[in-house]
Amino acid sequence: MKRYQCSWDNGAYVGHKSNRDAIGAEVKLVTAKGSQMATVTTAGSYLSSSDKRVHFGLGVETVDGTIEIRWPSGMRQAIKNVSEDQILQVDEPSAGPVGKGPSK
C-alpha cells in the first residue's frame, strides 16, 4: 500500500468585537493552486457540537498561502505567508481601518 504525505492548516479564531467564539466568521485559504472556504461553526447534529477550529486539507502542496477572514462584525483581516502543518490562533483586530471593508 502506498502512503501519501498530506499537508494541512488548522486555525482557531477568537472574536473581540464579534462573538468570542467567532461563530459565523468566514475563512478563506488562498494558495497558488486555488482557494478553500469554511465558516466557523460548532453545529453538528441534535444535542451535539463539533470542534470549532477550521481545518483545510492541502494534499501535497507545501507553499505559503494567505488566510482571509470576514468576522461577524464585518471586519476583514488577511494573514499572509501562512505555512502548512500548523495550528494558528487568530484574534479579531480590536478596531481601526486595517482590513475593514464592506460586508457582502
Biopython code that builds the backbone (N, CA, C, O; Angstrom):
import numpy as np
from Bio.PDB.StructureBuilder import StructureBuilder

atoms = [
    (1, "MET", "N", (0.838, -1.166, 0.000)),
    (1, "MET", "CA", (0.000, 0.000, 0.000)),
    (1, "MET", "C", (0.889, 1.237, 0.000)),
    (1, "MET", "O", (1.832, 1.331, 0.787)),
    (2, "LYS", "N", (0.588, 2.187, -0.884)),
    (2, "LYS", "CA", (1.362, 3.410, -0.975)),
    (2, "LYS", "C", (0.800, 4.435, -0.004)),
    (2, "LYS", "O", (-0.412, 4.640, 0.053)),
    (3, "ARG", "N", (1.672, 5.077, 0.758)),
    (3, "ARG", "CA", (1.240, 6.077, 1.723)),
    (3, "ARG", "C", (1.620, 7.471, 1.219)),
    (3, "ARG", "O", (2.741, 7.685, 0.757)),
    (4, "TYR", "N", (0.694, 8.403, 1.309)),
    (4, "TYR", "CA", (0.924, 9.765, 0.846)),
    (4, "TYR", "C", (1.069, 10.702, 2.038)),
    (4, "TYR", "O", (0.336, 10.591, 3.021)),
    (5, "GLN", "N", (2.008, 11.612, 1.941)),
    (5, "GLN", "CA", (2.170, 12.649, 2.958)),
    (5, "GLN", "C", (1.293, 13.833, 2.555)),
    (5, "GLN", "O", (1.447, 14.374, 1.460)),
    (6, "CYS", "N", (0.390, 14.232, 3.419)),
    (6, "CYS", "CA", (-0.511, 15.335, 3.105)),
    (6, "CYS", "C", (-0.297, 16.494, 4.072)),
    (6, "CYS", "O", (-0.031, 16.286, 5.256)),
    (7, "SER", "N", (-0.414, 17.696, 3.567)),
    (7, "SER", "CA", (-0.276, 18.900, 4.373)),
    (7, "SER", "C", (-1.650, 19.414, 4.773)),
    (7, "SER", "O", (-2.661, 19.073, 4.158)),
    (8, "TRP", "N", (-1.672, 20.240, 5.812)),
    (8, "TRP", "CA", (-2.922, 20.776, 6.312)),
    (8, "TRP", "C", (-2.667, 22.101, 7.021)),
    (8, "TRP", "O", (-1.524, 22.426, 7.341)),
    (9, "ASP", "N", (-3.703, 22.848, 7.261)),
    (9, "ASP", "CA", (-3.689, 24.049, 8.091)),
    (9, "ASP", "C", (-4.917, 23.995, 8.975)),
    (9, "ASP", "O", (-5.984, 23.561, 8.542)),
    (10, "ASN", "N", (-4.769, 24.434, 10.207)),
    (10, "ASN", "CA", (-5.851, 24.372, 11.167)),
    (10, "ASN", "C", (-5.829, 25.678, 11.956)),
    (10, "ASN", "O", (-4.760, 26.129, 12.368)),
    (11, "GLY", "N", (-6.976, 26.283, 12.168)),
    (11, "GLY", "CA", (-6.988, 27.554, 12.886)),
    (11, "GLY", "C", (-8.120, 27.680, 13.878)),
    (11, "GLY", "O", (-9.233, 27.210, 13.641)),
    (12, "ALA", "N", (-7.819, 28.325, 15.000)),
    (12, "ALA", "CA", (-8.829, 28.683, 15.990)),
    (12, "ALA", "C", (-8.971, 30.195, 15.942)),
    (12, "ALA", "O", (-7.971, 30.908, 15.866)),
    (13, "TYR", "N", (-10.186, 30.686, 15.985)),
    (13, "TYR", "CA", (-10.454, 32.106, 15.813)),
    (13, "TYR", "C", (-11.119, 32.659, 17.063)),
    (13, "TYR", "O", (-12.020, 32.034, 17.622)),
    (14, "VAL", "N", (-10.665, 33.850, 17.506)),
    (14, "VAL", "CA", (-11.172, 34.461, 18.728)),
    (14, "VAL", "C", (-11.700, 35.848, 18.386)),
    (14, "VAL", "O", (-10.953, 36.712, 17.929)),
    (15, "GLY", "N", (-12.995, 36.052, 18.613)),
    (15, "GLY", "CA", (-13.600, 37.347, 18.357)),
    (15, "GLY", "C", (-13.454, 38.274, 19.540)),
    (15, "GLY", "O", (-13.443, 37.827, 20.687)),
    (16, "HIS", "N", (-13.341, 39.567, 19.270)),
    (16, "HIS", "CA", (-13.306, 40.570, 20.325)),
    (16, "HIS", "C", (-14.469, 41.543, 20.133)),
    (16, "HIS", "O", (-15.213, 41.813, 21.076)),
    (17, "LYS", "N", (-14.627, 42.067, 18.924)),
    (17, "LYS", "CA", (-15.794, 42.890, 18.611)),
    (17, "LYS", "C", (-16.978, 41.978, 18.285)),
    (17, "LYS", "O", (-18.118, 42.272, 18.644)),
    (18, "SER", "N", (-16.694, 40.874, 17.604)),
    (18, "SER", "CA", (-17.718, 39.855, 17.305)),
    (18, "SER", "C", (-17.860, 38.945, 18.524)),
    (18, "SER", "O", (-17.243, 39.190, 19.561)),
    (19, "ASN", "N", (-18.664, 37.908, 18.401)),
    (19, "ASN", "CA", (-18.791, 36.953, 19.496)),
    (19, "ASN", "C", (-17.444, 36.271, 19.747)),
    (19, "ASN", "O", (-16.673, 36.054, 18.811)),
    (20, "ARG", "N", (-17.164, 35.937, 20.989)),
    (20, "ARG", "CA", (-15.852, 35.417, 21.393)),
    (20, "ARG", "C", (-15.443, 34.160, 20.640)),
    (20, "ARG", "O", (-14.260, 33.974, 20.353)),
    (21, "ASP", "N", (-16.397, 33.294, 20.316)),
    (21, "ASP", "CA", (-16.073, 32.046, 19.620)),
    (21, "ASP", "C", (-15.980, 32.227, 18.111)),
    (21, "ASP", "O", (-15.699, 31.268, 17.392)),
    (22, "ALA", "N", (-16.206, 33.424, 17.626)),
    (22, "ALA", "CA", (-16.114, 33.749, 16.196)),
    (22, "ALA", "C", (-17.085, 32.940, 15.341)),
    (22, "ALA", "O", (-16.844, 32.738, 14.151)),
    (23, "ILE", "N", (-18.174, 32.480, 15.939)),
    (23, "ILE", "CA", (-19.166, 31.709, 15.194)),
    (23, "ILE", "C", (-19.718, 32.585, 14.067)),
    (23, "ILE", "O", (-20.165, 33.706, 14.307)),
    (24, "GLY", "N", (-19.683, 32.071, 12.855)),
    (24, "GLY", "CA", (-20.156, 32.802, 11.692)),
    (24, "GLY", "C", (-19.045, 33.461, 10.890)),
    (24, "GLY", "O", (-19.295, 33.963, 9.794)),
    (25, "ALA", "N", (-17.826, 33.469, 11.413)),
    (25, "ALA", "CA", (-16.712, 34.046, 10.649)),
    (25, "ALA", "C", (-16.467, 33.204, 9.401)),
    (25, "ALA", "O", (-16.489, 31.974, 9.457)),
    (26, "GLU", "N", (-16.235, 33.868, 8.288)),
    (26, "GLU", "CA", (-15.947, 33.178, 7.023)),
    (26, "GLU", "C", (-14.445, 33.217, 6.792)),
    (26, "GLU", "O", (-13.834, 34.285, 6.781)),
    (27, "VAL", "N", (-13.860, 32.044, 6.607)),
    (27, "VAL", "CA", (-12.411, 31.919, 6.474)),
    (27, "VAL", "C", (-12.090, 31.349, 5.098)),
    (27, "VAL", "O", (-12.656, 30.338, 4.684)),
    (28, "LYS", "N", (-11.174, 32.011, 4.397)),
    (28, "LYS", "CA", (-10.790, 31.572, 3.054)),
    (28, "LYS", "C", (-9.274, 31.392, 3.016)),
    (28, "LYS", "O", (-8.530, 32.295, 3.397)),
    (29, "LEU", "N", (-8.826, 30.243, 2.562)),
    (29, "LEU", "CA", (-7.402, 29.976, 2.382)),
    (29, "LEU", "C", (-7.107, 30.045, 0.891)),
    (29, "LEU", "O", (-7.714, 29.321, 0.102)),
    (30, "VAL", "N", (-6.177, 30.914, 0.503)),
    (30, "VAL", "CA", (-5.828, 31.105, -0.899)),
    (30, "VAL", "C", (-4.382, 30.653, -1.099)),
    (30, "VAL", "O", (-3.474, 31.130, -0.418)),
    (31, "THR", "N", (-4.175, 29.722, -2.045)),
    (31, "THR", "CA", (-2.837, 29.273, -2.420)),
    (31, "THR", "C", (-2.689, 29.390, -3.930)),
    (31, "THR", "O", (-3.632, 29.769, -4.625)),
    (32, "ALA", "N", (-1.524, 29.070, -4.427)),
    (32, "ALA", "CA", (-1.278, 29.144, -5.870)),
    (32, "ALA", "C", (-2.183, 28.194, -6.652)),
    (32, "ALA", "O", (-2.474, 28.445, -7.821)),
    (33, "LYS", "N", (-2.626, 27.117, -6.028)),
    (33, "LYS", "CA", (-3.451, 26.121, -6.715)),
    (33, "LYS", "C", (-4.945, 26.360, -6.576)),
    (33, "LYS", "O", (-5.742, 25.607, -7.135)),
    (34, "GLY", "N", (-5.342, 27.399, -5.838)),
    (34, "GLY", "CA", (-6.768, 27.676, -5.692)),
    (34, "GLY", "C", (-7.106, 28.143, -4.292)),
    (34, "GLY", "O", (-6.231, 28.544, -3.524)),
    (35, "SER", "N", (-8.381, 28.086, -3.974)),
    (35, "SER", "CA", (-8.815, 28.538, -2.660)),
    (35, "SER", "C", (-9.834, 27.573, -2.066)),
    (35, "SER", "O", (-10.508, 26.827, -2.776)),
    (36, "GLN", "N", (-9.922, 27.614, -0.739)),
    (36, "GLN", "CA", (-10.907, 26.832, 0.008)),
    (36, "GLN", "C", (-11.572, 27.788, 0.980)),
    (36, "GLN", "O", (-10.947, 28.738, 1.453)),
    (37, "MET", "N", (-12.847, 27.537, 1.279)),
    (37, "MET", "CA", (-13.580, 28.411, 2.183)),
    (37, "MET", "C", (-14.321, 27.583, 3.221)),
    (37, "MET", "O", (-14.806, 26.488, 2.937)),
    (38, "ALA", "N", (-14.399, 28.135, 4.442)),
    (38, "ALA", "CA", (-15.125, 27.465, 5.515)),
    (38, "ALA", "C", (-15.726, 28.527, 6.431)),
    (38, "ALA", "O", (-15.247, 29.660, 6.479)),
    (39, "THR", "N", (-16.768, 28.156, 7.151)),
    (39, "THR", "CA", (-17.407, 29.036, 8.128)),
    (39, "THR", "C", (-17.194, 28.447, 9.510)),
    (39, "THR", "O", (-17.368, 27.245, 9.712)),
    (40, "VAL", "N", (-16.815, 29.296, 10.467)),
    (40, "VAL", "CA", (-16.630, 28.839, 11.842)),
    (40, "VAL", "C", (-17.999, 28.487, 12.414)),
    (40, "VAL", "O", (-18.917, 29.307, 12.398)),
    (41, "THR", "N", (-18.126, 27.279, 12.911)),
    (41, "THR", "CA", (-19.389, 26.796, 13.481)),
    (41, "THR", "C", (-19.104, 25.668, 14.462)),
    (41, "THR", "O", (-18.054, 25.029, 14.397)),
    (42, "THR", "N", (-20.029, 25.433, 15.354)),
    (42, "THR", "CA", (-19.944, 24.251, 16.217)),
    (42, "THR", "C", (-21.112, 23.309, 15.933)),
    (42, "THR", "O", (-21.273, 22.291, 16.606)),
    (43, "ALA", "N", (-21.919, 23.651, 14.939)),
    (43, "ALA", "CA", (-23.108, 22.850, 14.634)),
    (43, "ALA", "C", (-22.714, 21.434, 14.238)),
    (43, "ALA", "O", (-21.799, 21.234, 13.439)),
    (44, "GLY", "N", (-23.389, 20.485, 14.785)),
    (44, "GLY", "CA", (-23.167, 19.081, 14.455)),
    (44, "GLY", "C", (-24.506, 18.451, 14.133)),
    (44, "GLY", "O", (-24.986, 18.513, 13.001)),
    (45, "SER", "N", (-25.089, 17.855, 15.127)),
    (45, "SER", "CA", (-26.413, 17.290, 14.986)),
    (45, "SER", "C", (-27.147, 17.503, 16.309)),
    (45, "SER", "O", (-26.639, 18.190, 17.196)),
    (46, "TYR", "N", (-28.309, 16.932, 16.443)),
    (46, "TYR", "CA", (-29.149, 17.127, 17.622)),
    (46, "TYR", "C", (-28.380, 16.814, 18.907)),
    (46, "TYR", "O", (-27.829, 15.723, 19.050)),
    (47, "LEU", "N", (-28.343, 17.767, 19.840)),
    (47, "LEU", "CA", (-27.687, 17.651, 21.139)),
    (47, "LEU", "C", (-26.189, 17.348, 21.041)),
    (47, "LEU", "O", (-25.635, 16.659, 21.898)),
    (48, "SER", "N", (-25.546, 17.859, 20.008)),
    (48, "SER", "CA", (-24.100, 17.668, 19.887)),
    (48, "SER", "C", (-23.460, 18.917, 19.302)),
    (48, "SER", "O", (-24.136, 19.786, 18.752)),
    (49, "SER", "N", (-22.168, 18.984, 19.430)),
    (49, "SER", "CA", (-21.431, 20.085, 18.798)),
    (49, "SER", "C", (-20.103, 19.539, 18.291)),
    (49, "SER", "O", (-19.669, 18.455, 18.682)),
    (50, "SER", "N", (-19.474, 20.301, 17.424)),
    (50, "SER", "CA", (-18.224, 19.878, 16.822)),
    (50, "SER", "C", (-17.121, 20.862, 17.167)),
    (50, "SER", "O", (-17.385, 21.953, 17.672)),
    (51, "ASP", "N", (-15.903, 20.476, 16.896)),
    (51, "ASP", "CA", (-14.741, 21.333, 17.078)),
    (51, "ASP", "C", (-14.916, 22.582, 16.225)),
    (51, "ASP", "O", (-15.202, 22.476, 15.032)),
    (52, "LYS", "N", (-14.750, 23.761, 16.811)),
    (52, "LYS", "CA", (-14.962, 24.995, 16.058)),
    (52, "LYS", "C", (-13.761, 25.416, 15.237)),
    (52, "LYS", "O", (-13.854, 26.368, 14.462)),
    (53, "ARG", "N", (-12.631, 24.731, 15.386)),
    (53, "ARG", "CA", (-11.463, 25.077, 14.574)),
    (53, "ARG", "C", (-11.742, 24.761, 13.106)),
    (53, "ARG", "O", (-12.431, 23.793, 12.784)),
    (54, "VAL", "N", (-11.198, 25.591, 12.230)),
    (54, "VAL", "CA", (-11.359, 25.406, 10.791)),
    (54, "VAL", "C", (-10.159, 24.626, 10.278)),
    (54, "VAL", "O", (-9.016, 24.970, 10.579)),
    (55, "HIS", "N", (-10.416, 23.579, 9.506)),
    (55, "HIS", "CA", (-9.356, 22.697, 9.006)),
    (55, "HIS", "C", (-9.373, 22.715, 7.477)),
    (55, "HIS", "O", (-10.419, 22.522, 6.858)),
    (56, "PHE", "N", (-8.205, 22.948, 6.877)),
    (56, "PHE", "CA", (-8.066, 22.914, 5.427)),
    (56, "PHE", "C", (-7.081, 21.819, 5.058)),
    (56, "PHE", "O", (-5.963, 21.798, 5.573)),
    (57, "GLY", "N", (-7.473, 20.910, 4.179)),
    (57, "GLY", "CA", (-6.563, 19.900, 3.652)),
    (57, "GLY", "C", (-5.854, 20.443, 2.425)),
    (57, "GLY", "O", (-6.495, 20.978, 1.521)),
    (58, "LEU", "N", (-4.546, 20.311, 2.387)),
    (58, "LEU", "CA", (-3.762, 20.869, 1.289)),
    (58, "LEU", "C", (-3.158, 19.819, 0.379)),
    (58, "LEU", "O", (-2.483, 20.166, -0.591)),
    (59, "GLY", "N", (-3.380, 18.545, 0.664)),
    (59, "GLY", "CA", (-2.775, 17.499, -0.158)),
    (59, "GLY", "C", (-1.261, 17.562, -0.043)),
    (59, "GLY", "O", (-0.728, 17.684, 1.060)),
    (60, "VAL", "N", (-0.570, 17.481, -1.157)),
    (60, "VAL", "CA", (0.894, 17.510, -1.136)),
    (60, "VAL", "C", (1.450, 18.921, -1.298)),
    (60, "VAL", "O", (2.665, 19.102, -1.373)),
    (61, "GLU", "N", (0.580, 19.915, -1.351)),
    (61, "GLU", "CA", (1.014, 21.299, -1.524)),
    (61, "GLU", "C", (1.747, 21.782, -0.270)),
    (61, "GLU", "O", (1.280, 21.568, 0.849)),
    (62, "THR", "N", (2.884, 22.428, -0.462)),
    (62, "THR", "CA", (3.668, 22.907, 0.675)),
    (62, "THR", "C", (4.016, 24.386, 0.569)),
    (62, "THR", "O", (4.891, 24.868, 1.288)),
    (63, "VAL", "N", (3.349, 25.101, -0.309)),
    (63, "VAL", "CA", (3.648, 26.524, -0.491)),
    (63, "VAL", "C", (2.911, 27.358, 0.545)),
    (63, "VAL", "O", (1.943, 26.904, 1.155)),
    (64, "ASP", "N", (3.383, 28.584, 0.732)),
    (64, "ASP", "CA", (2.718, 29.504, 1.643)),
    (64, "ASP", "C", (1.413, 30.001, 1.034)),
    (64, "ASP", "O", (1.277, 30.089, -0.187)),
    (65, "GLY", "N", (0.464, 30.320, 1.893)),
    (65, "GLY", "CA", (-0.817, 30.815, 1.429)),
    (65, "GLY", "C", (-1.246, 32.034, 2.221)),
    (65, "GLY", "O", (-0.529, 32.502, 3.106)),
    (66, "THR", "N", (-2.420, 32.541, 1.894)),
    (66, "THR", "CA", (-2.998, 33.684, 2.588)),
    (66, "THR", "C", (-4.340, 33.262, 3.170)),
    (66, "THR", "O", (-5.150, 32.625, 2.497)),
    (67, "ILE", "N", (-4.561, 33.621, 4.421)),
    (67, "ILE", "CA", (-5.855, 33.380, 5.059)),
    (67, "ILE", "C", (-6.597, 34.703, 5.098)),
    (67, "ILE", "O", (-6.097, 35.690, 5.637)),
    (68, "GLU", "N", (-7.808, 34.718, 4.517)),
    (68, "GLU", "CA", (-8.658, 35.898, 4.530)),
    (68, "GLU", "C", (-9.853, 35.605, 5.423)),
    (68, "GLU", "O", (-10.506, 34.572, 5.270)),
    (69, "ILE", "N", (-10.143, 36.512, 6.359)),
    (69, "ILE", "CA", (-11.220, 36.295, 7.329)),
    (69, "ILE", "C", (-12.199, 37.457, 7.248)),
    (69, "ILE", "O", (-11.804, 38.623, 7.237)),
    (70, "ARG", "N", (-13.488, 37.119, 7.191)),
    (70, "ARG", "CA", (-14.535, 38.130, 7.347)),
    (70, "ARG", "C", (-15.230, 37.802, 8.660)),
    (70, "ARG", "O", (-15.977, 36.828, 8.753)),
    (71, "TRP", "N", (-14.977, 38.625, 9.674)),
    (71, "TRP", "CA", (-15.540, 38.416, 11.001)),
    (71, "TRP", "C", (-17.031, 38.776, 11.004)),
    (71, "TRP", "O", (-17.474, 39.551, 10.157)),
    (72, "PRO", "N", (-17.810, 38.225, 11.942)),
    (72, "PRO", "CA", (-19.237, 38.556, 12.022)),
    (72, "PRO", "C", (-19.505, 40.060, 12.183)),
    (72, "PRO", "O", (-20.576, 40.535, 11.805)),
    (73, "SER", "N", (-18.557, 40.802, 12.733)),
    (73, "SER", "CA", (-18.707, 42.254, 12.902)),
    (73, "SER", "C", (-18.588, 43.003, 11.576)),
    (73, "SER", "O", (-18.898, 44.192, 11.506)),
    (74, "GLY", "N", (-18.134, 42.302, 10.508)),
    (74, "GLY", "CA", (-17.910, 42.952, 9.224)),
    (74, "GLY", "C", (-16.444, 43.276, 8.989)),
    (74, "GLY", "O", (-16.046, 43.584, 7.866)),
    (75, "MET", "N", (-15.640, 43.208, 10.040)),
    (75, "MET", "CA", (-14.205, 43.465, 9.931)),
    (75, "MET", "C", (-13.580, 42.412, 9.029)),
    (75, "MET", "O", (-13.946, 41.238, 9.080)),
    (76, "ARG", "N", (-12.637, 42.841, 8.206)),
    (76, "ARG", "CA", (-11.910, 41.910, 7.335)),
    (76, "ARG", "C", (-10.447, 41.897, 7.758)),
    (76, "ARG", "O", (-9.888, 42.919, 8.155)),
    (77, "GLN", "N", (-9.840, 40.717, 7.667)),
    (77, "GLN", "CA", (-8.453, 40.542, 8.077)),
    (77, "GLN", "C", (-7.782, 39.574, 7.122)),
    (77, "GLN", "O", (-8.402, 38.610, 6.672)),
    (78, "ALA", "N", (-6.510, 39.825, 6.808)),
    (78, "ALA", "CA", (-5.743, 38.919, 5.954)),
    (78, "ALA", "C", (-4.425, 38.604, 6.635)),
    (78, "ALA", "O", (-3.765, 39.490, 7.177)),
    (79, "ILE", "N", (-4.052, 37.342, 6.603)),
    (79, "ILE", "CA", (-2.771, 36.890, 7.149)),
    (79, "ILE", "C", (-2.015, 36.253, 5.997)),
    (79, "ILE", "O", (-2.468, 35.266, 5.417)),
    (80, "LYS", "N", (-0.863, 36.821, 5.668)),
    (80, "LYS", "CA", (-0.100, 36.363, 4.506)),
    (80, "LYS", "C", (1.041, 35.447, 4.918)),
    (80, "LYS", "O", (1.469, 35.435, 6.072)),
    (81, "ASN", "N", (1.527, 34.676, 3.941)),
    (81, "ASN", "CA", (2.667, 33.771, 4.116)),
    (81, "ASN", "C", (2.453, 32.758, 5.230)),
    (81, "ASN", "O", (3.338, 32.533, 6.055)),
    (82, "VAL", "N", (1.279, 32.153, 5.247)),
    (82, "VAL", "CA", (0.959, 31.119, 6.229)),
    (82, "VAL", "C", (1.479, 29.793, 5.691)),
    (82, "VAL", "O", (1.114, 29.378, 4.591)),
    (83, "SER", "N", (2.323, 29.137, 6.458)),
    (83, "SER", "CA", (2.855, 27.849, 6.009)),
    (83, "SER", "C", (1.964, 26.713, 6.499)),
    (83, "SER", "O", (1.118, 26.910, 7.371)),
    (84, "GLU", "N", (2.156, 25.538, 5.940)),
    (84, "GLU", "CA", (1.303, 24.390, 6.221)),
    (84, "GLU", "C", (1.688, 23.690, 7.529)),
    (84, "GLU", "O", (2.706, 24.006, 8.146)),
    (85, "ASP", "N", (0.859, 22.747, 7.927)),
    (85, "ASP", "CA", (1.087, 21.864, 9.084)),
    (85, "ASP", "C", (1.250, 22.621, 10.394)),
    (85, "ASP", "O", (2.216, 22.404, 11.125)),
    (86, "GLN", "N", (0.315, 23.502, 10.688)),
    (86, "GLN", "CA", (0.358, 24.209, 11.956)),
    (86, "GLN", "C", (-1.053, 24.550, 12.421)),
    (86, "GLN", "O", (-1.998, 24.575, 11.632)),
    (87, "ILE", "N", (-1.168, 24.809, 13.705)),
    (87, "ILE", "CA", (-2.430, 25.278, 14.276)),
    (87, "ILE", "C", (-2.227, 26.738, 14.644)),
    (87, "ILE", "O", (-1.336, 27.070, 15.427)),
    (88, "LEU", "N", (-3.048, 27.602, 14.083)),
    (88, "LEU", "CA", (-2.960, 29.039, 14.332)),
    (88, "LEU", "C", (-4.068, 29.475, 15.273)),
    (88, "LEU", "O", (-5.165, 28.916, 15.243)),
    (89, "GLN", "N", (-3.793, 30.467, 16.108)),
    (89, "GLN", "CA", (-4.865, 31.161, 16.816)),
    (89, "GLN", "C", (-4.890, 32.565, 16.265)),
    (89, "GLN", "O", (-3.891, 33.281, 16.333)),
    (90, "VAL", "N", (-6.021, 32.965, 15.720)),
    (90, "VAL", "CA", (-6.160, 34.287, 15.104)),
    (90, "VAL", "C", (-7.147, 35.091, 15.928)),
    (90, "VAL", "O", (-8.279, 34.660, 16.150)),
    (91, "ASP", "N", (-6.715, 36.268, 16.382)),
    (91, "ASP", "CA", (-7.568, 37.165, 17.139)),
    (91, "ASP", "C", (-8.111, 38.258, 16.231)),
    (91, "ASP", "O", (-7.388, 38.819, 15.409)),
    (92, "GLU", "N", (-9.399, 38.550, 16.395)),
    (92, "GLU", "CA", (-10.017, 39.630, 15.636)),
    (92, "GLU", "C", (-9.377, 40.950, 16.039)),
    (92, "GLU", "O", (-9.193, 41.205, 17.229)),
    (93, "PRO", "N", (-9.028, 41.811, 15.052)),
    (93, "PRO", "CA", (-8.490, 43.126, 15.404)),
    (93, "PRO", "C", (-9.521, 43.896, 16.235)),
    (93, "PRO", "O", (-10.725, 43.790, 16.000)),
    (94, "SER", "N", (-9.036, 44.670, 17.207)),
    (94, "SER", "CA", (-9.949, 45.378, 18.101)),
    (94, "SER", "C", (-10.687, 46.507, 17.396)),
    (94, "SER", "O", (-11.876, 46.710, 17.643)),
    (95, "ALA", "N", (-10.010, 47.243, 16.528)),
    (95, "ALA", "CA", (-10.656, 48.334, 15.797)),
    (95, "ALA", "C", (-9.675, 48.908, 14.799)),
    (95, "ALA", "O", (-8.536, 48.452, 14.694)),
    (96, "GLY", "N", (-10.127, 49.912, 14.066)),
    (96, "GLY", "CA", (-9.238, 50.601, 13.133)),
    (96, "GLY", "C", (-9.527, 50.249, 11.702)),
    (96, "GLY", "O", (-10.305, 49.337, 11.420)),
    (97, "PRO", "N", (-8.901, 50.972, 10.793)),
    (97, "PRO", "CA", (-9.174, 50.801, 9.376)),
    (97, "PRO", "C", (-8.505, 49.573, 8.758)),
    (97, "PRO", "O", (-8.853, 49.197, 7.638)),
    (98, "VAL", "N", (-7.560, 48.938, 9.446)),
    (98, "VAL", "CA", (-6.824, 47.827, 8.872)),
    (98, "VAL", "C", (-7.762, 46.668, 8.590)),
    (98, "VAL", "O", (-8.354, 46.097, 9.505)),
    (99, "GLY", "N", (-7.890, 46.327, 7.329)),
    (99, "GLY", "CA", (-8.707, 45.178, 6.936)),
    (99, "GLY", "C", (-10.200, 45.447, 6.918)),
    (99, "GLY", "O", (-10.964, 44.557, 6.545)),
    (100, "LYS", "N", (-10.645, 46.622, 7.300)),
    (100, "LYS", "CA", (-12.082, 46.912, 7.342)),
    (100, "LYS", "C", (-12.599, 47.087, 5.922)),
    (100, "LYS", "O", (-12.031, 47.840, 5.130)),
    (101, "GLY", "N", (-13.663, 46.396, 5.616)),
    (101, "GLY", "CA", (-14.233, 46.509, 4.295)),
    (101, "GLY", "C", (-15.735, 46.336, 4.363)),
    (101, "GLY", "O", (-16.258, 45.944, 5.406)),
    (102, "PRO", "N", (-16.430, 46.611, 3.300)),
    (102, "PRO", "CA", (-17.890, 46.468, 3.320)),
    (102, "PRO", "C", (-18.302, 45.009, 3.398)),
    (102, "PRO", "O", (-17.676, 44.150, 2.777)),
    (103, "SER", "N", (-19.323, 44.733, 4.139)),
    (103, "SER", "CA", (-19.851, 43.375, 4.239)),
    (103, "SER", "C", (-20.589, 43.031, 2.957)),
    (103, "SER", "O", (-21.241, 43.882, 2.352)),
    (104, "LYS", "N", (-20.480, 41.780, 2.553)),
    (104, "LYS", "CA", (-21.189, 41.348, 1.353)),
    (104, "LYS", "C", (-22.251, 40.360, 1.712)),
    (104, "LYS", "O", (-22.963, 39.873, 0.834)),
]
sb = StructureBuilder()
sb.init_structure("model")
sb.init_model(0)
sb.init_chain("A")
sb.init_seg("    ")
for serial, (resi, resn, name, xyz) in enumerate(atoms, 1):
    if name == "N":
        sb.init_residue(resn, " ", resi, " ")
    sb.init_atom(name, np.array(xyz, "f"), 0.0, 1.0, " ", f" {name:<3s}", serial, name[0])
structure = sb.get_structure()
